[in-house]
Amino acid sequence: MIALLASVAFAQPPRVAVIVTGNRGLANEAPLRFADSDGDRVADALVELGGFRRDAVVRIAAAGREDVERGLAEAVVVASRLRDTDEAPELLVYYAGHAGADGLHLDGEVLPLPELKAAARVIPAGRRVYVLDACRSGQLMRSMGATLESVTDAPADFAPPADEAWIASTGPEQDAFEADQRKGALFSHFFVSGLRGSADTDHDSRVTLREVYDFAQSQTAETAARTGRVQEPRWAGAHGDWPVSNLHRAAGGIETAGPVPYDLLVVEERTSRVAAEIPAGSGFRIALPRGRYQLVALDGDVPRVAHVTVRDGFEKLAPAVALEKSPGIRARGGLLVRNAWTVRGGYEVWTGGIGARSTLHGPWAELHRELGGGHQAGIRVSGAILPVHTGWTEGRLASGLAEATWALDLLASPWIVGPQAGVGMGYVQQRLARTSVPGLDGWYGADDGVLSQGAGVAVVRGGLRAEAPIGPVAVHVSSTVGSWVAFEREAKWRPGIGLAVGLGTRP
């Protein structure tokens, strides 16, 4: 019922977005690192919070000139399909990449801005908003019209039509900057953060275009100034009251009444993706997808971090965010981990082998390293010298195996679940003698009834792993299927199934 009332209260015309990004510009321009990922973050925020249907967002990544032209043609079709008899769709065009006074620089080609503007105006739409995150994007705006007097921070000699708004991430002669710590361009990073709630200065859960611009403008300029650079976004046109995002649409998020003593990065633990930034101040309400997040303080010499899990609804934090001092934490992108390396160990049973095909079992230990993005790699060793005593046989089983392993975290919850794989080499030896059971003399193919056989082996296997944190340690359970290659007189493939349990340190 609440969601229904919210949708009625914030009813709006259909919306179309064209999001163009490219890391590669002209031959003399150094490739960017984050333009394409910035575009993905913008698209996700618009779909989650802005009332844009996923099929109404035309996403053009690693763009060349022809790609942009095809995308704009696709947007015409999309907008025509959505157009209502009473109200035309609203259009947002977002560009992140290289540019100059001559236009957009797209993978070795130039798309003059007048051509982009003409193509975009063919799209049937009412309100139109253009956002350019590129070097000297203010110069692009300056080249298009006459004086605009109503907006004080607009560049000179630019007057967009009454149904348009233009936002540039820089002034006419300024460069746009990417920030490694934030894993994105400054302006796009703060634009997305604003959409997710950091720009909601009146706390009505509704972010307007003017609010998100004011937030991105001030944060971009201040952050650039702290590094000795100048980047001052510009605005021209109308639509300041246009609602760009609505936090009531969010599945969940985090909120606190404040005070927040530090600027905080909100980082998704599974992917190491920076979701948003929260400025220091009186409090915040940030819309986020479900998952596990870190709040990482940007200020201070000692790293500080808090952990939160977002489920359905907004997770309420204490009035003052409890940031834990963590000496020795090493940064991995925006994500912080206490230990890049972890140690695990336990016991494993693995079917297969050689000769009498006894089940192999024994202890295992693994040195594991976090790689980021949910990926881990490790070195695993296992082996044992174990007695064998059954009703028919007695003897011993010796094995040793070293493997290179890989794993990926998929499930975003206190439990970690995901795929794993391993490739390794080792040696297995069986020395078994039959017991005095009549009729088994020929079982081992030896007169004395004793089998002593060894072989080098190679193992390839994959499966699933689960990890549950319990205090300072984590419980590990994994199952695998795969094959042994036993190098006896000739190579032989032998299928196997394994089950392992153990304990380990936590990252």
Residue pairs with C-beta under 8 A, 6 or more apart in sequence:
2 248
3 248
6 246
6 248
6 249
10 51
10 206
10 243
10 246
10 248
12 51
12 90
12 243
13 84
13 87
13 88
13 89
13 90
13 126
14 53
14 56
14 82
14 83
14 84
14 87
14 89
14 90
15 46
15 50
15 51
15 52
15 53
15 56
15 89
15 90
15 91
15 92
16 52
16 56
16 57
16 58
16 75
16 78
16 79
16 82
16 89
16 90
16 91
16 92
16 123
16 125
17 43
17 46
17 50
17 52
17 56
17 57
17 58
17 91
17 92
17 93
17 94
18 58
18 60
18 71
18 72
18 75
18 91
18 92
18 93
18 94
18 120
18 123
19 39
19 42
19 43
19 57
19 58
19 59
19 60
19 93
19 94
19 95
20 39
20 60
20 63
20 68
20 71
20 93
20 94
20 95
20 96
20 97
20 104
21 35
21 36
21 38
21 39
21 60
21 61
21 62
21 63
21 95
21 96
21 97
22 32
22 35
22 36
22 61
22 62
22 63
22 64
22 97
22 98
22 106
22 107
23 31
23 32
23 33
23 34
23 35
23 36
23 62
23 97
24 31
24 32
24 62
24 98
24 106
24 107
24 108
25 31
25 32
25 97
25 98
25 99
25 105
25 106
25 107
25 108
26 98
26 105
26 108
26 110
27 108
29 98
29 105
32 97
32 98
32 178
32 185
33 178
34 178
34 183
34 184
34 185
34 188
35 96
35 97
35 185
36 61
36 62
37 183
37 184
37 273
38 96
38 133
38 184
38 185
38 188
38 189
38 192
39 59
39 61
39 94
39 96
39 188
40 59
40 61
41 184
41 188
41 192
41 273
41 275
42 94
42 96
42 188
42 191
42 192
42 195
43 57
43 59
44 289
45 192
45 195
45 196
45 245
46 52
46 57
46 92
46 195
46 245
47 53
47 54
47 57
48 249
48 250
48 251
48 287
48 289
49 195
49 196
49 207
49 245
49 246
49 247
49 249
49 250
49 287
50 195
50 244
50 245
50 246
51 246
51 249
52 92
55 78
56 78
56 82
56 89
58 71
58 72
58 74
58 75
58 78
60 67
60 68
60 70
60 71
62 107
63 71
63 97
63 106
63 107
64 106
64 107
64 108
64 109
65 106
65 107
65 109
65 110
65 111
67 106
68 104
68 106
68 111
68 116
69 119
72 116
72 119
72 120
72 122
72 123
75 91
75 120
75 123
76 122
76 123
76 124
79 88
79 89
79 91
79 123
79 124
79 125
80 124
82 89
83 89
83 124
87 126
88 124
88 125
88 126
89 124
89 125
89 126
90 125
90 126
90 127
90 128
90 129
90 242
91 120
91 123
91 125
91 127
91 128
91 129
92 129
92 131
93 120
93 128
93 129
93 130
93 131
94 131
94 133
95 104
95 130
95 131
95 132
95 133
95 134
96 133
96 134
96 185
96 188
97 104
97 105
97 106
97 133
97 134
98 104
98 105
98 106
98 134
98 135
99 105
99 132
99 134
99 135
99 136
99 137
99 140
100 110
100 135
100 136
100 139
101 136
101 139
101 140
101 143
102 110
102 112
103 110
103 111
103 112
103 113
103 115
103 116
103 140
104 110
104 111
104 113
104 116
104 134
113 140
113 143
113 144
114 144
117 144
120 128
120 130
121 128
126 163
127 163
127 165
127 239
127 242
128 163
128 164
128 165
129 164
129 165
129 166
129 167
129 209
129 239
129 242
130 164
130 165
130 166
130 167
131 167
131 169
131 191
132 140
132 141
132 166
132 167
132 168
132 169
133 169
133 176
133 185
133 187
133 188
133 191
134 140
134 169
134 170
134 176
135 170
135 174
135 175
135 176
136 170
136 172
136 173
136 174
136 175
137 168
137 169
137 170
137 176
137 234
138 155
138 168
138 170
138 171
138 172
138 173
138 174
138 234
139 155
139 172
139 173
140 168
141 154
141 155
141 158
141 166
141 168
141 172
141 234
141 236
142 155
142 156
142 157
142 158
142 172
144 158
144 160
145 157
145 158
145 159
145 160
146 157
146 158
146 159
147 156
147 157
147 158
147 159
148 154
148 158
148 159
148 160
148 236
148 237
151 235
151 236
151 237
153 217
153 234
153 235
154 234
154 235
154 236
154 237
155 168
155 171
155 172
155 234
155 236
158 166
158 236
159 236
160 166
160 236
160 237
162 238
163 238
164 237
164 238
164 239
165 209
165 235
165 236
165 237
165 238
165 239
165 240
165 242
166 235
166 236
166 237
167 213
167 233
167 234
167 235
167 236
168 233
168 234
168 235
169 176
169 185
169 186
169 187
169 188
169 220
169 231
169 233
170 176
170 187
170 231
170 232
170 233
170 234
171 230
171 231
171 232
171 234
174 230
174 231
174 232
175 229
175 231
176 185
176 186
176 187
176 231
177 185
177 186
177 224
177 227
177 229
177 231
178 184
178 185
178 186
179 185
179 186
179 189
179 223
181 265
181 298
181 331
181 334
182 189
182 265
182 274
182 277
182 334
183 189
183 272
183 273
183 274
183 333
183 334
184 192
184 274
186 219
186 220
186 223
186 224
186 231
187 216
187 220
187 231
187 233
189 274
189 277
190 198
190 215
190 216
190 219
190 220
190 223
190 277
191 212
191 216
192 276
193 199
193 215
193 216
193 219
193 276
193 277
193 278
194 207
194 211
194 212
194 215
194 216
195 207
195 212
195 244
195 245
196 245
196 253
196 275
196 276
196 286
196 287
196 288
197 205
197 207
197 247
197 253
197 276
197 284
197 285
197 286
197 287
198 215
198 276
198 277
198 278
198 279
198 284
198 286
199 207
199 211
199 212
199 214
199 215
199 216
200 206
200 207
200 211
200 247
200 285
201 211
201 214
201 215
202 211
203 285
205 246
205 247
205 248
205 285
206 243
206 245
206 246
206 247
207 243
207 244
207 245
207 246
207 247
208 240
208 241
208 242
208 243
208 244
209 239
209 240
209 241
209 242
209 243
209 244
210 240
210 241
212 244
212 245
213 233
213 235
213 240
216 233
217 232
217 233
217 235
219 277
219 279
220 231
220 232
220 233
221 231
221 232
221 233
224 230
224 231
245 287
247 253
247 285
247 287
249 287
250 287
250 288
250 314
251 289
251 290
251 312
252 287
252 288
252 289
252 290
252 310
252 311
252 312
252 313
252 314
252 315
253 285
253 286
253 287
253 288
253 310
253 314
253 315
254 266
254 284
254 285
254 286
254 288
254 293
254 295
254 308
254 310
254 314
254 315
254 316
254 317
255 283
255 284
255 285
255 286
255 314
255 315
255 316
255 317
256 283
256 284
256 316
256 317
256 318
256 319
256 320
256 321
257 282
257 283
257 319
258 281
258 282
258 283
258 284
258 319
258 320
259 280
259 281
259 282
259 283
259 319
259 320
260 278
260 279
260 280
260 281
260 282
260 283
260 284
260 320
260 321
261 280
261 320
261 321
261 323
262 280
262 297
262 298
262 299
262 300
262 304
262 323
263 277
263 278
263 279
263 280
263 297
263 298
263 299
264 277
264 278
264 280
264 295
264 296
264 297
264 298
264 321
265 274
265 276
265 277
265 294
265 295
265 296
265 298
265 334
266 274
266 275
266 276
266 277
266 278
266 286
266 288
266 293
266 294
266 295
267 273
267 274
267 275
267 293
267 294
267 295
267 296
267 333
267 334
267 335
267 336
268 274
268 275
268 291
268 292
268 293
268 412
269 291
269 292
269 293
269 294
269 307
269 335
269 412
270 291
270 292
270 373
270 374
270 409
270 410
270 412
271 373
271 374
272 332
272 333
272 334
272 335
272 372
272 373
272 374
274 333
274 334
275 288
275 293
276 286
276 288
277 298
278 284
278 286
278 295
280 299
285 314
288 310
289 310
290 310
290 311
290 312
290 412
291 309
291 310
291 412
292 307
292 308
292 309
292 310
292 412
292 413
292 414
293 307
293 308
293 309
293 310
294 305
294 306
294 307
294 308
294 334
294 335
294 336
295 305
295 306
295 307
295 308
295 321
295 323
296 303
296 304
296 305
296 334
296 335
296 336
297 303
297 304
297 305
297 323
302 325
302 326
302 327
303 325
303 326
303 327
303 329
303 331
303 336
304 323
304 324
304 325
304 326
305 323
305 324
305 326
305 329
305 336
306 317
306 321
306 322
306 323
306 324
308 315
308 317
309 315
309 413
309 414
326 336
326 338
328 338
329 336
329 337
329 338
330 336
330 337
330 340
332 340
332 370
332 372
333 372
335 372
337 370
337 507
338 506
338 507
339 505
339 506
339 507
340 369
340 370
340 507
341 367
341 368
341 369
342 367
342 368
342 369
342 370
342 504
342 505
342 506
342 507
343 365
343 366
343 367
343 368
343 504
343 505
344 365
344 366
344 368
344 476
344 502
344 503
344 504
344 505
345 363
345 364
345 365
345 366
345 502
345 503
345 504
346 363
346 364
346 476
346 500
346 501
346 502
346 503
347 361
347 362
347 363
347 364
347 500
347 501
347 502
348 361
348 362
348 363
348 364
348 382
348 498
348 499
348 500
348 501
349 359
349 360
349 361
349 498
349 499
349 500
350 359
350 360
350 361
350 496
350 497
350 498
351 359
351 360
351 496
351 497
351 498
352 359
352 360
352 483
352 484
352 494
352 495
352 496
353 359
353 360
353 397
353 428
353 430
353 484
353 486
353 494
354 428
354 430
354 453
354 454
354 455
354 457
354 486
354 488
354 494
355 430
355 432
355 451
355 453
356 393
356 430
356 432
356 444
356 451
357 494
358 388
358 397
358 430
358 432
360 397
360 399
360 428
361 384
361 386
362 382
362 383
362 384
362 386
362 399
363 382
363 383
363 384
364 380
364 381
364 382
364 500
364 502
365 380
365 381
365 382
366 378
366 379
366 380
366 381
366 405
366 504
367 378
367 379
367 380
368 376
368 377
368 378
368 405
368 504
369 376
369 377
369 378
370 376
370 507
371 377
374 408
374 409
374 410
374 418
375 406
375 407
375 408
376 406
376 407
376 408
376 409
377 404
377 405
377 406
377 407
378 404
378 405
378 406
378 407
379 402
379 403
379 404
379 405
380 402
380 403
380 404
380 405
380 422
380 424
381 400
381 401
381 402
381 403
382 399
382 400
382 401
382 403
383 398
383 399
383 400
383 401
383 426
384 397
384 398
384 399
385 396
385 397
385 398
386 396
386 397
386 398
387 394
387 395
387 396
388 394
388 395
388 396
388 397
388 430
388 432
391 435
391 437
392 434
392 435
392 437
392 440
393 432
393 433
393 434
393 435
394 432
394 433
394 435
395 430
395 431
395 432
395 433
395 451
396 430
396 431
397 428
397 429
397 430
398 428
398 429
398 430
399 426
399 427
399 428
399 429
400 426
400 427
401 424
401 425
401 426
401 457
401 459
402 424
402 425
402 426
403 422
403 423
403 424
403 459
404 422
404 423
404 424
405 420
405 421
405 422
406 420
406 421
406 422
407 418
407 419
407 420
407 421
407 465
408 418
408 419
408 420
409 416
409 417
409 418
410 417
410 418
410 419
411 417
411 418
414 468
414 469
415 466
415 467
415 468
416 465
416 466
416 467
416 468
416 474
417 464
417 465
417 466
417 467
418 464
418 465
419 462
419 463
419 464
419 465
420 462
420 463
420 464
420 465
420 478
420 480
421 461
421 462
421 463
422 459
422 460
422 461
422 462
422 480
422 482
423 458
423 459
423 460
424 458
424 459
425 456
425 457
425 458
425 459
426 456
426 457
426 459
427 454
427 455
427 456
427 457
428 454
428 455
428 457
428 486
429 452
429 453
429 454
429 455
430 451
430 452
430 453
430 454
431 450
431 451
431 452
431 453
432 444
432 450
432 451
433 449
433 450
433 451
434 440
434 441
434 443
434 444
434 449
434 450
440 449
441 449
443 449
444 450
444 451
445 451
453 488
455 486
455 487
455 488
456 486
456 487
457 484
457 485
457 486
457 487
458 484
458 485
458 487
459 482
459 483
459 484
459 485
459 496
460 482
460 483
460 485
461 480
461 481
461 482
461 483
461 496
461 498
462 480
462 481
462 482
463 478
463 479
463 480
463 481
463 482
463 498
464 478
464 479
465 476
465 477
465 478
466 476
466 477
466 478
467 474
467 475
467 476
467 477
467 504
468 474
468 475
469 506
472 505
472 506
473 503
473 504
473 505
473 506
474 503
474 504
474 505
474 506
475 501
475 502
475 503
476 500
476 501
476 502
476 503
476 504
477 500
477 501
478 498
478 499
478 500
479 497
479 498
479 499
479 500
480 497
480 498
480 499
480 500
481 495
481 496
481 497
481 498
482 495
482 496
482 498
483 493
483 494
483 495
483 496
484 493
484 494
484 495
484 496
485 491
485 492
485 493
485 494
486 492
486 494
